[in-house]
Amino acid sequence: MLVLVIFVIFLAGILAALASARAVQLVRTTRQHRESIVLRQMADSARAWLKTRPDWREAVPTVLDATSLVPDGASGSIRISAQETDPDVVVVEARLTSGHREQRLTTSFKSP
């Protein structure tokens, strides 16, 4: 009987360890997905900002503050520049800093 009780406790411990590992993995995946959405929104905002400029070439290179786009406790910036090899291509680099982590998204597109 004692062996059966010890075996059940052992199985319960393994189940608890597996459940906590899965929960940690889910939290990390959710955080990365949320950060990628915020970075994509930052890049889209840069593109919309460029479309409002009569001559976008006069506005670049520039760095925009993205504090209003990022979640609380984080900071962000958007760097907009023209590509060196093709001046009609705009390069947008979005940076999201949260705690000790920094995520970055770099995208390029034809001039607006």
Helices and strands as residue ranges (DSSP letters): H 2-51, H 56-59, E 62-65, E 74-82, E 89-98, E 101-110
